[in-house]
Amino acid sequence: MYTRQLSASGSKAASGHSANGGYSGYSAYSQSAASGPKPGFGPNPGFGPTPGFAGPVTYIYQPIAPTNTVAIIAMVLSLAGAMTSFVPAGIAGIVMGHVARRQIRQRDERGDAMALTALWAGYLGAGFWLIFWGLYIGVMVLAIMAGVAAEEATY
């Protein structure tokens, strides 16, 4: 498809369009004087030709960069590790989050926010659950030791 730059001056020679807006059958005076101006918006509320009309606009759509798959998997694992007490899933999410951020920088892919979310959720979730389970096991050990000490004291 070939595109060309059209001038905004409305010049017939520069744009290759006719002086009446660029299209045959298009009238620059689309309203009769008896009907009066119709309501509208912009610089020409009567819906006549827009000053400086240069012709149709060609839109070129750029393809969207793919989302990094490792970032998606890292976020799922980190959130699963944070919501459950399965710490290895959180640690795997942390590792995959770092790998995903490196791949995203190298490949110009999308998903950096997901990888960053995976890192935050992984670190916070794994840290919370490690502290929780450490305290839980510590309290159980203290309770067992107190029970053993109380039993020995009765003899």
Backbone bond lengths (Angstrom), bond angles and torsions (degrees), N, CA, C in turn:
res aa  C-N    CA-C-N  psi(-1)  N-CA   C-N-CA  omega(-1)  CA-C   N-CA-C  phi
1 M - - - 1.441 - - 1.513 107.92 -
2 Y 1.313 116.45 130.52 1.452 121.57 -179.84 1.515 108.89 -102.09
3 T 1.313 115.42 135.26 1.462 120.61 175.74 1.509 108.17 -122.50
4 R 1.319 116.35 156.79 1.451 120.52 177.98 1.515 108.82 -140.06
5 Q 1.303 114.90 155.39 1.450 121.31 -179.82 1.521 107.87 -81.17
6 L 1.322 117.00 125.98 1.444 121.42 177.70 1.517 109.01 -103.38
7 S 1.313 116.48 141.02 1.458 118.97 -179.40 1.520 109.96 -78.19
8 A 1.304 116.40 150.87 1.457 121.54 179.68 1.514 111.74 -90.26
9 S 1.330 118.76 -0.65 1.463 120.94 -176.36 1.517 112.53 -79.39
10 G 1.295 118.65 -16.85 1.456 121.37 -179.31 1.514 112.33 83.57
11 S 1.306 117.48 8.71 1.449 121.42 179.87 1.521 109.84 -66.98
12 K 1.325 115.05 131.23 1.465 120.16 -177.05 1.525 111.18 -66.71
13 A 1.322 117.37 -37.70 1.455 120.37 -177.64 1.521 111.62 -71.88
14 A 1.310 116.85 -37.61 1.456 119.13 -176.80 1.517 112.25 -78.64
15 S 1.325 117.20 -34.48 1.456 118.57 -174.34 1.518 113.68 -97.09
16 G 1.313 117.92 -20.05 1.446 119.50 -178.49 1.524 112.65 79.13
17 H 1.312 117.81 10.44 1.454 122.62 179.89 1.526 109.28 -110.09
18 S 1.290 116.02 161.90 1.453 119.69 177.79 1.525 109.88 -75.81
19 A 1.311 116.43 165.00 1.465 121.56 -176.53 1.526 112.34 -72.21
20 N 1.318 119.33 -12.52 1.465 120.46 -177.36 1.525 112.42 -95.50
21 G 1.306 117.84 36.77 1.454 120.82 173.68 1.509 114.52 104.55
22 G 1.310 118.43 -5.64 1.441 119.21 173.70 1.513 115.16 105.90
23 Y 1.308 118.92 -11.40 1.456 120.81 -177.63 1.521 109.91 -128.39
24 S 1.324 115.82 140.22 1.456 118.03 176.72 1.522 109.07 -70.86
25 G 1.304 116.71 141.60 1.456 120.80 -178.16 1.517 112.42 88.28
26 Y 1.290 117.79 -2.10 1.463 121.39 179.35 1.509 107.26 -96.66
27 S 1.279 116.66 126.25 1.452 121.21 -178.39 1.520 109.83 -101.51
28 A 1.324 116.30 133.92 1.456 120.31 177.34 1.520 110.79 -69.75
29 Y 1.323 117.18 -21.27 1.463 122.05 179.88 1.521 107.73 -114.98
30 S 1.347 115.15 77.47 1.453 119.96 -172.58 1.517 113.43 -79.14
31 Q 1.337 118.72 -9.22 1.452 120.61 -178.58 1.520 109.46 -118.86
32 S 1.289 115.37 147.91 1.461 118.65 174.61 1.518 108.52 -81.70
33 A 1.314 116.36 155.04 1.460 121.10 -177.87 1.522 111.53 -68.08
34 A 1.339 118.17 -24.57 1.461 121.04 -177.27 1.528 111.53 -73.48
35 S 1.314 117.54 -30.88 1.460 118.51 -175.33 1.519 112.53 -78.09
36 G 1.297 118.86 -21.07 1.457 121.48 179.36 1.522 110.56 78.77
37 P 1.286 116.49 173.12 1.469 119.29 -178.42 1.519 111.59 -73.31
38 K 1.306 116.32 141.01 1.459 122.25 176.55 1.527 108.43 -90.33
39 P 1.322 117.53 153.24 1.464 118.14 179.74 1.520 110.55 -67.51
40 G 1.311 115.41 147.01 1.457 119.65 -179.80 1.507 110.88 -169.33
41 F 1.305 115.28 -166.64 1.456 121.07 -177.38 1.512 109.27 -128.83
42 G 1.323 116.02 163.54 1.449 121.35 173.18 1.499 112.92 85.65
43 P 1.341 115.83 -166.35 1.456 120.14 -175.04 1.515 113.70 -72.95
44 N 1.315 118.33 -17.80 1.452 121.63 -177.90 1.526 108.52 -128.97
45 P 1.339 119.03 83.10 1.462 120.59 -173.58 1.512 114.30 -68.39
46 G 1.313 119.69 -9.60 1.462 121.41 179.98 1.511 112.37 -86.70
47 F 1.292 120.08 8.87 1.462 125.96 179.49 1.517 113.21 60.53
48 G 1.301 117.88 28.35 1.463 121.62 174.78 1.513 109.07 -81.64
49 P 1.324 117.54 -165.63 1.461 118.93 -179.88 1.528 110.16 -68.48
50 T 1.291 115.68 142.39 1.454 121.10 178.82 1.518 108.83 -78.79
51 P 1.328 117.85 133.99 1.473 118.95 178.56 1.525 110.28 -61.41
52 G 1.323 116.70 134.71 1.453 121.65 179.59 1.517 113.27 79.42
53 F 1.330 118.59 19.73 1.459 121.94 179.94 1.516 109.37 -63.81
54 A 1.321 117.22 127.71 1.454 120.45 -175.12 1.521 112.98 -113.15
55 G 1.309 119.10 1.89 1.452 120.30 179.26 1.512 111.85 112.28
56 P 1.311 116.18 -175.02 1.463 119.40 -177.64 1.527 111.59 -67.68
57 V 1.318 115.19 150.90 1.455 121.84 -179.63 1.519 108.02 -99.06
58 T 1.316 116.55 134.77 1.452 121.39 176.69 1.513 108.29 -99.96
59 Y 1.332 116.60 122.21 1.450 121.76 178.55 1.519 109.49 -97.81
60 I 1.300 116.52 132.51 1.452 121.65 177.62 1.518 107.02 -115.11
61 Y 1.312 116.68 117.76 1.450 121.80 -177.07 1.523 110.18 -92.14
62 Q 1.315 115.45 129.19 1.451 120.96 177.41 1.530 108.72 -88.31
63 P 1.304 118.46 139.29 1.467 119.27 176.78 1.529 110.22 -67.37
64 I 1.312 116.03 144.49 1.452 121.64 179.87 1.518 108.62 -81.61
65 A 1.320 115.63 136.47 1.463 120.32 179.63 1.532 109.08 -65.29
66 P 1.322 117.86 143.64 1.466 119.73 -179.14 1.528 111.18 -70.36
67 T 1.316 114.77 154.43 1.456 120.99 176.64 1.522 108.97 -85.31
68 N 1.308 115.67 137.17 1.461 121.35 -178.47 1.528 109.36 -67.77
69 T 1.318 116.51 124.38 1.463 122.64 -178.23 1.519 111.87 -68.37
70 V 1.317 116.89 -35.20 1.464 120.36 -179.55 1.532 109.92 -64.99
71 A 1.332 117.48 -33.72 1.468 120.69 178.05 1.531 110.93 -65.58
72 I 1.321 116.73 -39.52 1.465 120.56 178.96 1.530 109.90 -65.07
73 I 1.329 116.18 -47.07 1.469 120.27 -179.50 1.523 110.55 -64.08
74 A 1.327 117.21 -39.84 1.466 121.24 179.23 1.517 110.74 -62.33
75 M 1.328 117.25 -42.56 1.466 119.61 180.00 1.523 111.23 -66.06
76 V 1.322 117.23 -41.46 1.468 120.31 179.21 1.527 110.33 -63.22
77 L 1.324 117.55 -45.69 1.467 120.32 -179.93 1.529 111.64 -64.97
78 S 1.325 117.48 -42.41 1.460 120.21 -179.30 1.517 111.61 -64.62
79 L 1.329 116.93 -42.95 1.468 119.66 179.01 1.527 111.01 -68.08
80 A 1.334 117.06 -37.82 1.463 119.46 177.20 1.525 110.64 -65.66
81 G 1.332 116.90 -39.06 1.458 120.16 177.75 1.518 112.31 -68.36
82 A 1.344 117.04 -33.25 1.464 120.34 179.82 1.527 111.47 -75.10
83 M 1.324 117.38 -35.19 1.472 120.12 -177.25 1.522 112.93 -83.14
84 T 1.293 115.79 -28.86 1.467 119.56 173.84 1.523 105.98 -105.34
85 S 1.268 117.73 178.24 1.464 118.79 179.31 1.523 111.14 -99.38
86 F 1.315 117.36 24.64 1.458 121.23 -178.46 1.531 108.28 -87.05
87 V 1.312 115.91 88.57 1.464 122.71 -174.98 1.531 112.59 -61.70
88 P 1.341 120.69 -36.67 1.477 118.59 179.01 1.532 113.15 -59.82
89 A 1.329 118.59 -30.84 1.467 119.72 176.43 1.524 110.47 -66.22
90 G 1.327 116.41 -39.55 1.462 119.93 177.30 1.514 112.07 -65.61
91 I 1.320 116.71 -39.98 1.467 120.41 178.79 1.528 110.10 -67.02
92 A 1.330 117.54 -41.11 1.471 120.73 175.94 1.526 110.58 -62.63
93 G 1.341 117.66 -38.27 1.461 121.51 176.82 1.520 111.91 -64.17
94 I 1.332 116.65 -37.15 1.465 120.56 177.78 1.523 110.66 -64.69
95 V 1.330 116.15 -47.64 1.470 120.39 -179.55 1.525 110.23 -62.34
96 M 1.327 116.48 -45.71 1.472 119.89 -179.17 1.522 111.53 -67.78
97 G 1.327 117.71 -30.86 1.464 120.53 176.30 1.518 111.94 -63.86
98 H 1.332 116.50 -41.70 1.467 119.45 176.90 1.526 111.28 -66.33
99 V 1.327 116.54 -41.07 1.472 120.47 177.80 1.526 110.11 -62.89
100 A 1.325 116.47 -42.76 1.472 120.72 -179.12 1.522 111.35 -63.45
101 R 1.330 118.08 -42.14 1.469 119.66 179.73 1.523 111.09 -63.65
102 R 1.327 118.12 -38.20 1.459 120.80 177.29 1.534 110.44 -65.44
103 Q 1.350 117.03 -43.64 1.465 120.37 179.50 1.524 111.49 -64.87
104 I 1.319 117.20 -38.42 1.459 120.84 -179.41 1.524 110.56 -63.97
105 R 1.322 117.52 -41.36 1.469 120.29 177.55 1.524 111.33 -65.91
106 Q 1.320 117.95 -38.27 1.460 121.13 -177.36 1.522 112.10 -74.81
107 R 1.323 117.95 -38.35 1.466 122.17 -171.54 1.521 114.08 -101.51
108 D 1.329 119.00 -1.91 1.472 123.35 -176.08 1.528 111.53 54.70
109 E 1.314 115.92 49.19 1.462 121.26 178.40 1.525 109.44 -99.81
110 R 1.319 115.51 170.79 1.460 121.14 174.50 1.519 108.70 -92.43
111 G 1.337 116.44 166.82 1.449 120.85 175.68 1.513 114.02 113.99
112 D 1.335 117.70 10.19 1.456 119.47 -179.49 1.526 111.28 -64.25
113 A 1.328 117.77 -35.95 1.470 120.21 178.15 1.529 110.82 -66.31
114 M 1.317 117.08 -37.31 1.469 119.63 177.09 1.527 111.08 -66.37
115 A 1.321 117.09 -40.77 1.458 120.24 178.71 1.530 110.58 -65.36
116 L 1.326 116.39 -39.96 1.462 120.04 177.82 1.524 110.99 -66.90
117 T 1.332 117.07 -38.57 1.463 120.77 175.36 1.526 110.49 -63.11
118 A 1.311 116.65 -39.50 1.466 120.41 177.87 1.522 110.74 -62.29
119 L 1.321 116.90 -40.77 1.464 119.79 178.78 1.523 111.64 -65.07
120 W 1.329 116.77 -47.27 1.473 120.11 179.50 1.523 111.22 -62.18
121 A 1.320 116.62 -49.61 1.472 119.79 -178.89 1.524 110.90 -64.46
122 G 1.320 116.79 -38.51 1.461 120.23 -179.98 1.518 112.20 -65.83
123 Y 1.335 116.32 -49.14 1.468 119.31 -179.83 1.527 111.56 -64.62
124 L 1.331 117.04 -47.78 1.466 119.58 -179.21 1.526 111.83 -66.35
125 G 1.329 117.23 -44.59 1.462 120.72 -179.66 1.518 112.50 -64.53
126 A 1.330 115.73 -48.21 1.473 118.80 -179.86 1.527 110.30 -64.14
127 G 1.316 117.60 -41.32 1.461 120.46 177.95 1.517 112.51 -62.48
128 F 1.337 115.86 -44.90 1.469 120.03 179.60 1.521 110.82 -61.17
129 W 1.333 116.85 -48.24 1.458 119.56 -177.08 1.523 112.52 -69.87
130 L 1.330 118.40 -33.39 1.467 119.74 175.64 1.530 110.68 -65.74
131 I 1.326 117.42 -41.97 1.461 120.66 176.30 1.530 110.53 -64.70
132 F 1.338 116.25 -44.15 1.465 120.67 -179.52 1.526 110.88 -59.32
133 W 1.341 116.28 -52.16 1.459 119.59 -177.36 1.527 111.28 -68.56
134 G 1.318 118.45 -33.37 1.459 120.66 175.31 1.516 111.92 -63.15
135 L 1.337 116.55 -45.65 1.468 120.12 176.86 1.527 111.60 -65.20
136 Y 1.333 116.83 -40.86 1.468 120.96 -179.56 1.529 110.82 -61.02
137 I 1.323 115.83 -48.80 1.471 120.00 -179.97 1.532 109.96 -66.07
138 G 1.328 117.07 -38.55 1.461 120.26 177.50 1.519 112.66 -61.99
139 V 1.322 117.78 -42.16 1.464 121.78 178.25 1.526 109.97 -66.21
140 M 1.331 117.77 -39.88 1.465 120.38 178.30 1.534 111.46 -64.65
141 V 1.319 116.72 -41.27 1.467 120.07 178.34 1.526 109.87 -63.90
142 L 1.330 117.04 -43.59 1.469 120.05 177.95 1.525 111.81 -63.06
143 A 1.335 117.20 -38.58 1.465 120.36 178.88 1.523 110.71 -66.55
144 I 1.322 117.92 -41.05 1.462 121.33 178.35 1.532 110.02 -65.51
145 M 1.329 116.04 -43.11 1.465 119.18 178.83 1.527 111.82 -64.20
146 A 1.334 116.61 -37.88 1.472 119.64 177.70 1.517 110.11 -67.18
147 G 1.340 117.46 -38.32 1.469 120.37 177.52 1.513 112.26 -65.31
148 V 1.310 117.15 -41.95 1.459 121.81 178.19 1.531 109.69 -64.75
149 A 1.317 117.54 -42.64 1.463 121.27 179.94 1.524 111.07 -65.39
150 A 1.324 116.58 -38.63 1.481 119.96 178.97 1.521 110.31 -68.45
151 E 1.328 117.34 -35.95 1.471 120.12 179.63 1.534 110.97 -69.01
152 E 1.321 116.87 -39.42 1.462 120.87 179.00 1.531 111.56 -69.13
153 A 1.311 117.17 -28.75 1.458 120.84 -178.33 1.518 111.48 -73.09
154 T 1.320 118.67 -23.02 1.481 121.44 -179.49 1.498 112.01 -79.60
155 Y 1.309 122.88 -15.10 1.471 123.97 -179.57 1.464 111.64 -83.07
